Amino acid sequence: MTEVQISEFRSIAAAAFIEGWVDDTEVELTPIAIETDVLEDDATGAAVDPPPEEWARFVVLTMGPRPGSPGPQVNLGGIGNRKFERGALATIQVYTRKDGGSDRGDELAQIALEIFEAKEIDGLKFEGGRVREKGVDGSWRVMHVEIPFYYTAKK
């Protein structure tokens, strides 16, 4: 069992998303905003304005232990040997133009789900995810993809 520290889980999940968010020729499917509300230019760091035709935002939110578990502590033991289960939620918001129909948003949401669902990546154990259509927000059609995951921290 791989132990993950709290400081590591966000970067592990983000790296997995970036690696999986490519097409067959290894080209990024859409620009990505990681852990931010602003889509930034990779070279300059400046906000992209206007935004592209489609883009995705990736954010990890912390949560408590797995539902139904007795609590975060997995075992007893001395300092340095105690294991704690931590939970988080990988969220991907997919933005496509509202006048483009829902097919492209559905396609990108499915790809986002497949990157993580029912996989273990560097000690992060992803469970079944869900896709929710948020609908139209301004000029965007928005899809939300949420995949809960758990990891073990040792203290």
Secondary structure by P-SEA (a helix, b strand, c coil): ccccccccaaaaaaaaaaaaccccccccccccccccccccccccccccccccccbbbbbbbbbccccccccccccccccccbbbbbbbbbbbbbbcccccccaaaaaaaaaaaaaccccccccccccbbbbbccccccccbbbbbbbbbbbbbcc
